[in-house]
């Protein structure tokens, strides 16, 4: 078992990881995935996030493209949702998160899905 003294996670790396989260660039799932690796192997979390393309998508056009792509593929779910089956929001969000590899900030995703699904209703 690793002890704190044998951990390769430096205070600076931990601070960098926290800053990435505070700046809204990564989510808690990325942190949970990186911390064990940083404890074991060390490294620069900023560089790892960049190299592995783990940042949230922030480009509105790219987000819109992902959302529209999923909504266009999931016509049946969208139709049922708009007909009142609001419980289908979960599966729709799941499909968008899968399509984006979890890289759309969940609150933004919820807001945009609500807007898109209430338009044309």
N, C-alpha and C positions, 0 to 999 in steps of 0.2 A: 504494500500500500504506500502511495506517495504521501510524504509529509510536506508541510508547507516549506520547510527548508530545502527539500529536494525538488520542488516545483520549478519549472522553467518559465512560469508565467511571471513576468516582471511587473512591478507597480506601473511602469509607463505603458506596457501593453494593456494592462487592465484599464488604465485611464483612457487609452485610445479607443478601446472597445466601448466603454461607457459613452465617450464623446460621439462615436458613430451612432449609437442608439439615441442619445439626446438630440442629435442633429437630424433625427428622423431618416437616416440613411439605411439602417438595417432594423430588423425586427428581433424580437426575443428568441425566435427559433434559431436564427443565425448565431446569436450569442450562445445559446445552449449547445449548439453543434461545435462552436469554436473553442469554448473554454476548456473542455477536456484535452483537446489537441494542443492548445497553448500551454496547459499545465505540463503535459508530457514532453512536447517537443520545442516549446517556445515559438518565437516568430513575431512578425509584425502584423497585427490584425488588420491594419489599413491595407497593407500590401496583399494579404490573403483575400480580403473582401474584394479588392480590385481584380486580382488574378482569376478568382473563381466567379466573378460577375454576380456577386451576392447582394449588391445594393438594390434598394427599392427602385422601381421604374418611376422616374419623376417627369419624363416628357409626356405632356398631356396627349399629344398625337399618338404616341406609342400605347398609352393606356387605353385610349379610345379605340385603337385598332384591335387590341386584345379583346376588349369588351364586345365590340361589334362582331368580331369573328365568332366568339362564343354564342352570342345571341342569335346570329345567323345560322349557326349549326344546331342550336337547340330550340328550334321553332316550336316544337310540341310543348316543351317546358314553359316557354315564354307565353304561349297561347293559354295554357292552363293557369299560369300565374295571373295573367291579366283577367282571366275569367273568375278569379277569386280564390284560387288555391295558393294563398300567401305562404304556406309552409314550404313551397318550392323555391323560396329565396335561398335557402341553405344549399340545396344542390346546385343552383345557378352560381352562387358564390364559389362553391367548391370547384366547379368546372373552370371558372375564371382563374382561380388560384392555381389550378393544375396547369392551365395554359400559360400562365406567367411564371411558373416555377416558384410561386409564393412571393413574387417580387412586387406586388401591388399592395401598398399599405392598406390594411383591412378597413379602416374608417373611411378612407377615400373610396375604396371599392364599394362599400355599402352606399355611400352618398351618390356615386355615379350610377350604380345599378338602380337605386330608387328613382333617380331622375330619368334614366332611360326607359325604365319600365312603366313609369307613370305618364310619360309622353305617349301620345297616340291612344291613350286609354279611353 
